[in-house]
Amino acid sequence: MTQNPPNLRPDLAPKPRFSEPTCDGQPTIGMVSLGCPKALVDSERILTRLRAEGYQISPDYAGADAVIVNTCGFLDSAKAESLDAIGEALVENGKVIVTGCLGAEPDYIREHHPNILAVTGPHQYEQVLDAVHGAVPPSPDPFVDLLPASGVKLTPRHYSYLKISEGCNHKCKFCIIPDMRGRLVSRPAHAVIREAEKLVEAGVKELLVISQDTSAYGVDIKHATERERRAHITDLARDLGSLGAWVRLHYVYPYPHVRDLIPLMADPSSGLLPYLDIPFQHGHPDVLKRMARPAASAKTLDEIAAWRSMAPDITLRSTFIVGYPGETEAEFDYMLDWLDEAQLDRVGCFKYENVAGARSNDLPNHVPEEVKQERWERFMQKAQAISEAKLEAKVGQHLQVIVDEVDEEAATCRTMADAPEIDGNLFIDEGHEILKPGDMLTVKVDEAGEYDLWGRMIGS
């Protein structure tokens, strides 16, 4: 049992989990999936297509005929991690196909690893399949190759990410996602709902809605109605909530229409969890302006107050950047005061770093690394104190939880306020032997820490 510290990379997806048995004689592909949950969904789509063609999925290098590395290129540190993963796959297996966000820079990858078989960019599924076919020809057997209705999943069976769009229309100066993944492209609402229905039918109890800008869903297609489903986040959230699973929204910008979601979150019967993951990035209006962010901090505080007036139990998670070019000590102190007023429940933090191609690289007055580190430590100290106080207030409450893992020491669970991997946990260390992943039950909170809770079962 491990306690959950503040995640330094809140953009990371959970580690993929492989549970499918392999069959003798079938070609086998391994997958290393790095980066955010959106990339994890891309990996699932690739593996689902390969599985339908007769490929088996290997959980390790040794059992794979070739390995796909789905890379992240969001930060220089993420690029370095991706290059390391490619190098490891080459050493351990030798046949490596690279895809994902860093795949948008094929020359950069081949400069470091000239022996890879192929490079494709993000969500280029057909090119990935072509590369696999060239390296390991398919050998389908219709009597053996049975594809699950929900496709191949790299997360536990009881929760799943649900991607509703690709790309982004914003032009934040520190971000190159629009350059790598393009402008906003929303999926038809009926297709999203059908996928969600199949997931719930397969036993998924929590749907984690993801995109680069969830609240902008449908803007690119003018909120078109197709097959009686309107492509608008409010309609989509309502429809998803009717399926009987928890629905959790990630990457939501605080646009005015987000307020329409809050009454749904306040209604326990809606299925939409009272949880918003909003990347505020900073609190000072001048820094936000230099970032070219589409929100003003003062108005955001008003929105937060309005949300909480409608849904007092709402959980707000966010990420911030410290040490952005030009950030002064006064601007940083302003952000700490803003955080004090906002009282966000879950907070992650990045130290700013240059990313090749980002416009922020050319801004003046870059902050020294030692100042970034000092500000990061002060920020996390503030966030930790807020988290600790908020969790202490939950002692004695009865909360509904979902079980993620069970071992000899305890059952690791999550409340409605906790997303997988990036938020806290609730641990049950008495009578937990009867539980299994995916169980949902009611717990009385007995103890609180800085990021986690402990409790005991009182019902289901």
C-alpha positions as CSV (number, residue, x, y, z in Angstrom):
1,M,0.0,0.0,0.0
2,T,1.5,3.3,-1.0
3,Q,0.3,6.8,-0.2
4,N,-0.4,9.1,-3.1
5,P,1.9,12.2,-3.2
6,P,1.2,15.3,-5.3
7,N,1.8,14.1,-8.9
8,L,4.6,16.1,-10.5
9,R,3.3,15.1,-14.0
10,P,-0.5,15.4,-13.8
11,D,-0.5,15.0,-17.6
12,L,0.5,11.3,-17.3
13,A,-1.9,8.5,-17.9
14,P,-2.0,5.4,-15.6
15,K,0.5,2.7,-16.4
16,P,-1.0,0.3,-19.0
17,R,-2.1,-3.1,-17.7
18,F,-2.0,-6.1,-19.9
19,S,-4.1,-9.1,-18.9
20,E,-4.9,-10.9,-22.2
21,P,-3.5,-14.4,-22.6
22,T,-1.5,-15.2,-25.7
23,C,-2.0,-18.1,-28.1
24,D,0.8,-20.2,-29.7
25,G,1.5,-19.3,-33.4
26,Q,0.0,-15.9,-33.5
27,P,2.1,-12.8,-34.2
28,T,2.6,-10.8,-31.0
29,I,3.0,-7.0,-30.5
30,G,4.2,-5.2,-27.4
31,M,3.1,-1.6,-26.5
32,V,4.8,1.1,-24.4
33,S,2.3,3.9,-23.9
34,L,3.6,7.2,-22.6
35,G,2.0,10.6,-22.0
36,C,-1.5,11.6,-21.2
37,P,-4.7,9.7,-21.1
38,K,-5.5,10.9,-24.6
39,A,-2.4,9.0,-25.8
40,L,-3.5,6.0,-23.8
41,V,-6.8,5.9,-25.7
42,D,-4.8,6.1,-29.0
43,S,-2.8,3.0,-27.8
44,E,-6.1,1.2,-27.0
45,R,-7.4,2.0,-30.5
46,I,-4.2,0.7,-32.2
47,L,-4.2,-2.5,-30.2
48,T,-7.9,-3.0,-30.8
49,R,-7.3,-2.8,-34.5
50,L,-4.3,-5.1,-34.3
51,R,-6.2,-7.6,-32.1
52,A,-9.0,-7.7,-34.7
53,E,-6.4,-8.6,-37.4
54,G,-5.2,-11.6,-35.4
55,Y,-2.3,-10.1,-33.4
56,Q,-1.8,-11.0,-29.7
57,I,-0.7,-8.4,-27.2
58,S,2.5,-9.0,-25.1
59,P,3.0,-7.6,-21.7
60,D,6.8,-7.7,-22.0
61,Y,9.6,-7.2,-24.6
62,A,10.7,-10.8,-24.7
63,G,7.3,-12.1,-25.8
64,A,6.8,-9.6,-28.6
65,D,7.7,-9.9,-32.3
66,A,7.8,-6.1,-32.4
67,V,7.1,-3.2,-30.1
68,I,5.2,0.0,-30.6
69,V,6.3,3.0,-28.5
70,N,3.6,5.7,-28.2
71,T,5.5,8.8,-27.3
72,C,4.9,12.1,-25.5
73,G,6.3,15.4,-26.8
74,F,4.6,17.9,-24.5
75,L,7.8,18.9,-22.5
76,D,11.5,18.5,-23.1
77,S,11.6,16.2,-20.1
78,A,8.8,14.1,-21.7
79,K,10.7,14.0,-25.0
80,A,13.8,12.7,-23.1
81,E,11.6,10.1,-21.4
82,S,10.2,9.0,-24.8
83,L,13.8,8.7,-26.3
84,D,14.8,6.6,-23.3
85,A,11.8,4.3,-23.8
86,I,12.6,3.9,-27.5
87,G,16.2,3.1,-26.6
88,E,15.2,0.5,-24.0
89,A,12.8,-1.1,-26.5
90,L,15.5,-1.3,-29.1
91,V,17.9,-3.0,-26.6
92,E,15.3,-5.4,-25.2
93,N,13.5,-6.3,-28.5
94,G,15.2,-4.7,-31.5
95,K,12.1,-4.2,-33.7
96,V,10.5,-0.8,-32.7
97,I,7.8,1.3,-34.3
98,V,7.4,4.8,-32.9
99,T,4.1,6.8,-32.9
100,G,2.5,9.6,-30.9
101,C,3.2,13.3,-30.3
102,L,7.0,13.0,-30.6
103,G,6.4,11.2,-33.9
104,A,5.6,14.6,-35.4
105,E,9.4,15.1,-35.3
106,P,10.7,12.0,-37.2
107,D,14.2,13.5,-37.9
108,Y,14.7,14.3,-34.2
109,I,13.8,10.7,-33.3
110,R,16.0,9.1,-36.0
111,E,18.9,11.3,-35.1
112,H,19.0,9.6,-31.7
113,H,17.7,6.1,-32.8
114,P,18.4,5.5,-36.5
115,N,17.5,1.8,-36.3
116,I,13.8,2.1,-35.6
117,L,11.5,0.6,-38.2
118,A,9.0,3.4,-38.7
119,V,7.8,6.7,-37.2
120,T,4.3,8.1,-37.4
121,G,2.6,11.1,-35.8
122,P,-0.3,11.3,-33.3
123,H,-3.5,9.5,-34.1
124,Q,-2.2,8.2,-37.4
125,Y,-3.7,4.7,-36.9
126,E,-3.5,3.5,-40.5
127,Q,0.2,4.3,-40.8
128,V,0.9,2.5,-37.5
129,L,-0.9,-0.6,-38.8
130,D,1.0,-0.5,-42.1
131,A,4.3,-0.4,-40.2
132,V,3.2,-3.4,-38.1
133,H,2.2,-5.3,-41.2
134,G,5.6,-4.7,-42.7
135,A,7.5,-5.8,-39.6
136,V,5.2,-8.7,-38.5
137,P,2.7,-9.9,-41.1
138,P,-0.7,-10.7,-39.7
139,S,-1.9,-14.3,-39.3
140,P,-5.6,-14.2,-38.4
141,D,-7.5,-17.2,-37.2
142,P,-11.3,-16.6,-37.1
143,F,-11.7,-19.5,-34.7
144,V,-9.3,-18.0,-32.2
145,D,-9.4,-14.2,-32.7
146,L,-12.4,-13.0,-30.7
147,L,-12.4,-9.3,-30.2
148,P,-14.1,-8.0,-27.0
149,A,-17.1,-5.7,-27.7
150,S,-15.4,-2.9,-25.8
151,G,-12.1,-3.4,-27.6
152,V,-8.6,-3.8,-26.0
153,K,-8.3,-1.8,-22.8
154,L,-5.1,-0.8,-21.0
155,T,-6.8,0.3,-17.8
156,P,-8.5,-1.9,-15.2
157,R,-11.9,-3.3,-16.3
158,H,-13.9,-1.1,-14.0
159,Y,-12.9,2.3,-15.5
160,S,-12.1,3.6,-18.9
161,Y,-11.1,6.8,-20.6
162,L,-13.5,8.1,-23.2
163,K,-12.0,10.5,-25.7
164,I,-14.6,12.9,-27.2
165,S,-12.4,15.1,-29.5
166,E,-8.9,15.6,-30.9
167,G,-6.9,18.7,-31.2
168,C,-7.3,22.2,-29.7
169,N,-8.2,25.7,-31.0
170,H,-6.3,27.6,-28.3
171,K,-2.9,29.2,-28.9
172,C,-1.3,29.1,-25.5
173,K,2.3,30.2,-25.9
174,F,3.8,27.4,-23.8
175,C,2.0,24.6,-25.6
176,I,2.6,22.9,-28.9
177,I,-0.3,20.4,-28.8
178,P,-2.2,22.2,-31.6
179,D,0.9,21.9,-33.8
180,M,1.2,18.2,-33.1
181,R,-2.5,17.2,-33.0
182,G,-4.1,19.9,-35.0
183,R,-7.3,22.0,-34.4
184,L,-10.3,20.8,-32.6
185,V,-12.1,17.8,-34.2
186,S,-15.1,16.6,-32.3
187,R,-16.5,13.1,-32.5
188,P,-20.2,12.8,-33.3
189,A,-22.2,12.6,-30.1
190,H,-24.0,9.4,-31.1
191,A,-20.6,7.7,-31.7
192,V,-19.4,8.7,-28.2
193,I,-22.6,7.5,-26.6
194,R,-22.4,4.2,-28.4
195,E,-18.9,3.6,-27.3
196,A,-19.8,4.5,-23.7
197,E,-22.8,2.1,-23.9
198,K,-20.5,-0.8,-25.0
199,L,-18.1,0.0,-22.2
200,V,-20.8,0.0,-19.5
201,E,-22.2,-3.2,-21.0
202,A,-18.7,-4.7,-20.6
203,G,-18.6,-3.9,-16.9
204,V,-17.1,-0.4,-16.8
205,K,-18.3,1.5,-13.8
206,E,-16.5,4.9,-14.3
207,L,-16.1,6.8,-17.6
208,L,-13.3,9.4,-17.6
209,V,-14.2,12.0,-20.3
210,I,-11.0,13.4,-21.9
211,S,-10.0,15.7,-24.8
212,Q,-7.7,18.7,-25.0
213,D,-10.6,21.1,-24.3
214,T,-13.6,19.2,-23.1
215,S,-15.8,22.3,-22.7
216,A,-15.3,23.2,-26.4
217,Y,-16.7,19.9,-27.5
218,G,-18.9,20.4,-30.6
219,V,-17.8,23.9,-31.4
220,D,-16.1,22.9,-34.6
221,I,-19.2,21.2,-36.0
222,K,-21.5,24.0,-34.6
223,H,-23.0,21.6,-32.1
224,A,-24.6,19.6,-34.8
225,T,-27.4,17.1,-34.0
226,E,-27.0,13.7,-35.6
227,R,-29.1,10.7,-34.9
228,E,-30.9,12.7,-32.3
229,R,-27.7,13.5,-30.3
230,R,-26.4,17.0,-30.1
231,A,-22.7,17.6,-29.9
232,H,-22.6,19.8,-26.9
233,I,-20.9,19.1,-23.6
234,T,-24.0,19.7,-21.5
235,D,-26.1,17.3,-23.6
236,L,-23.3,14.8,-23.7
237,A,-22.7,14.9,-20.0
238,R,-26.5,14.4,-19.4
239,D,-26.6,11.4,-21.8
240,L,-23.5,9.8,-20.5
241,G,-24.8,10.2,-16.9
242,S,-27.9,8.2,-17.8
243,L,-25.9,5.0,-18.5
244,G,-25.5,4.1,-14.9
245,A,-21.7,4.7,-14.5
246,W,-19.8,7.4,-12.8
247,V,-18.9,10.1,-15.3
248,R,-15.8,12.3,-14.6
249,L,-14.9,15.4,-16.7
250,H,-11.3,16.2,-17.4
251,Y,-9.6,19.2,-19.1
252,V,-12.5,21.7,-18.8
253,Y,-11.9,25.4,-19.5
254,P,-14.0,27.7,-17.3
255,Y,-16.3,29.1,-20.1
256,P,-19.6,30.6,-18.9
257,H,-21.6,27.6,-20.3
258,V,-19.7,25.3,-17.9
259,R,-22.1,26.7,-15.2
260,D,-24.9,24.7,-16.9
261,L,-23.1,21.5,-15.9
262,I,-23.1,22.3,-12.2
263,P,-26.8,21.5,-11.5
264,L,-26.2,18.1,-13.1
265,M,-23.3,17.6,-10.7
266,A,-25.4,18.6,-7.8
267,D,-28.0,16.0,-8.6
268,P,-26.9,12.6,-7.2
269,S,-29.1,10.8,-9.7
270,S,-27.5,12.4,-12.8
271,G,-24.4,10.1,-12.8
272,L,-22.2,13.2,-13.5
273,L,-19.7,13.4,-10.6
274,P,-19.3,16.7,-8.8
275,Y,-15.7,17.0,-10.1
276,L,-14.1,19.4,-12.5
277,D,-10.5,19.1,-13.8
278,I,-9.6,22.6,-15.0
279,P,-6.1,23.7,-16.1
280,F,-6.0,27.2,-14.6
281,Q,-2.1,27.4,-15.1
282,H,-1.8,30.6,-13.1
283,G,-3.6,33.2,-11.0
284,H,-2.2,36.5,-12.0
285,P,-3.9,38.2,-15.0
286,D,-0.7,39.5,-16.5
287,V,0.9,36.1,-16.5
288,L,-2.2,34.6,-18.0
289,K,-2.1,37.3,-20.7
290,R,1.6,36.4,-21.5
291,M,0.5,32.8,-21.7
292,A,-2.3,33.7,-24.1
293,R,-4.7,31.8,-21.8
294,P,-8.5,32.2,-22.6
295,A,-9.5,33.0,-19.0
296,A,-9.2,35.8,-16.5
297,S,-8.4,34.9,-12.9
298,A,-10.8,37.4,-11.2
299,K,-13.7,36.1,-13.2
300,T,-12.6,32.6,-12.5
301,L,-12.9,33.2,-8.8
302,D,-16.4,34.4,-9.3
303,E,-17.2,31.3,-11.3
304,I,-15.7,29.1,-8.6
305,A,-17.9,30.8,-6.0
306,A,-21.0,30.3,-8.3
307,W,-20.2,26.6,-8.8
308,R,-19.8,26.0,-5.1
309,S,-23.1,27.8,-4.3
310,M,-24.9,25.4,-6.6
311,A,-22.9,22.3,-5.8
312,P,-21.2,22.6,-2.3
313,D,-19.6,19.2,-2.6
314,I,-17.9,19.9,-5.9
315,T,-14.2,18.9,-6.2
316,L,-11.9,21.2,-8.2
317,R,-8.6,19.9,-9.5
318,S,-6.1,22.0,-11.5
319,T,-2.6,22.3,-12.7
320,F,-0.3,25.4,-12.5
321,I,3.0,26.5,-14.0
322,V,5.6,28.3,-11.8
323,G,8.5,30.2,-13.2
324,Y,6.9,31.2,-16.5
325,P,9.0,33.7,-18.4
326,G,8.7,37.2,-16.9
327,E,7.0,35.9,-13.7
328,T,7.9,38.3,-10.9
329,E,8.0,37.6,-7.2
330,A,4.9,39.8,-6.8
331,E,3.0,37.8,-9.5
332,F,4.0,34.6,-7.8
333,D,2.8,35.9,-4.4
334,Y,-0.4,36.9,-6.1
335,M,-0.9,33.3,-7.3
336,L,-0.4,32.0,-3.8
337,D,-3.1,34.5,-2.5
338,W,-5.3,33.4,-5.4
339,L,-4.9,29.8,-4.4
340,D,-5.8,30.7,-0.8
341,E,-9.0,32.2,-2.0
342,A,-9.8,29.5,-4.6
343,Q,-9.2,26.6,-2.1
344,L,-8.8,24.1,-4.8
345,D,-9.1,20.5,-3.7
346,R,-6.5,18.8,-5.9
347,V,-3.5,20.6,-7.4
348,G,-0.5,19.6,-9.5
349,C,2.3,21.9,-10.5
350,F,4.9,22.2,-13.3
351,K,8.2,24.1,-13.3
352,Y,8.2,25.9,-16.6
353,E,10.5,24.6,-19.2
354,N,11.1,25.5,-22.9
355,V,9.6,23.2,-25.5
356,A,10.9,23.3,-29.0
357,G,8.5,25.2,-31.2
358,A,6.7,27.0,-28.3
359,R,6.3,30.7,-28.6
360,S,7.0,31.2,-24.9
361,N,10.7,30.3,-25.6
362,D,11.1,33.8,-27.1
363,L,9.7,35.7,-24.2
364,P,12.1,37.9,-22.2
365,N,13.1,37.5,-18.6
366,H,13.3,33.8,-18.2
367,V,13.3,32.7,-14.5
368,P,16.5,31.0,-13.2
369,E,16.1,27.3,-12.3
370,E,16.9,27.8,-8.6
371,V,14.1,30.4,-8.4
372,K,11.7,28.0,-10.2
373,Q,12.5,25.3,-7.7
374,E,12.1,27.6,-4.7
375,R,8.7,28.8,-6.0
376,W,7.6,25.2,-6.8
377,E,8.4,24.2,-3.2
378,R,6.4,27.2,-1.8
379,F,3.5,26.5,-4.1
380,M,3.3,22.8,-3.2
381,Q,3.6,23.6,0.5
382,K,0.5,25.9,0.2
383,A,-1.4,23.3,-1.9
384,Q,-0.5,20.6,0.6
385,A,-1.8,22.6,3.5
386,I,-5.1,23.2,1.7
387,S,-5.5,19.6,0.8
388,E,-4.7,18.4,4.4
389,A,-7.4,20.8,5.8
390,K,-10.0,19.7,3.3
391,L,-9.4,16.0,3.9
392,E,-9.5,16.5,7.7
393,A,-13.0,18.0,7.3
394,K,-14.1,14.7,5.7
395,V,-13.3,12.6,8.9
396,G,-16.6,11.2,10.1
397,Q,-18.4,11.5,6.8
398,H,-19.9,8.6,4.9
399,L,-18.6,8.5,1.3
400,Q,-19.2,6.2,-1.6
401,V,-16.0,4.7,-3.0
402,I,-14.9,2.5,-5.9
403,V,-12.3,-0.2,-5.2
404,D,-9.2,-0.1,-7.5
405,E,-6.9,-2.7,-6.0
406,V,-6.8,-5.2,-3.1
407,D,-3.7,-6.7,-1.5
408,E,-2.8,-8.2,1.8
409,E,-2.5,-4.9,3.5
410,A,-5.6,-3.0,2.4
411,A,-8.1,-2.2,-0.4
412,T,-7.1,0.9,-2.3
413,C,-10.2,2.9,-3.2
414,R,-11.2,6.2,-4.6
415,T,-14.0,8.6,-3.6
416,M,-16.0,10.7,-6.1
417,A,-13.3,13.4,-5.5
418,D,-10.5,11.2,-6.8
419,A,-9.5,10.5,-10.4
420,P,-7.3,7.4,-11.0
421,E,-3.5,7.8,-10.4
422,I,-3.5,11.7,-10.2
423,D,-5.6,12.3,-7.0
424,G,-5.7,10.7,-3.6
425,N,-6.8,7.3,-2.3
426,L,-9.0,6.0,0.5
427,F,-7.6,2.9,2.2
428,I,-9.6,0.2,3.9
429,D,-7.3,-2.0,6.1
430,E,-9.9,-4.0,8.0
431,G,-12.2,-6.6,6.5
432,H,-11.0,-5.7,3.0
433,E,-10.3,-9.4,2.1
434,I,-13.9,-9.7,0.7
435,L,-13.5,-6.8,-1.7
436,K,-12.5,-6.9,-5.4
437,P,-11.6,-4.3,-8.0
438,G,-14.7,-2.5,-9.3
439,D,-16.7,-3.0,-6.1
440,M,-18.6,0.1,-5.0
441,L,-19.5,0.6,-1.3
442,T,-20.1,3.2,1.4
443,V,-17.2,4.0,3.8
444,K,-17.0,6.0,7.0
445,V,-13.9,8.1,7.0
446,D,-11.8,7.5,10.2
447,E,-8.5,9.3,9.4
448,A,-7.0,11.8,7.0
449,G,-3.5,12.5,5.8
450,E,-2.1,15.2,3.5
451,Y,-3.5,13.5,0.3
452,D,-5.2,10.3,1.4
453,L,-8.0,9.0,3.6
454,W,-8.6,5.9,5.7
455,G,-11.9,4.4,6.5
456,R,-14.1,1.4,7.2
457,M,-16.9,-0.3,5.4
458,I,-20.5,0.4,6.5
459,G,-22.4,-0.8,3.5
460,S,-22.7,-1.1,-0.3
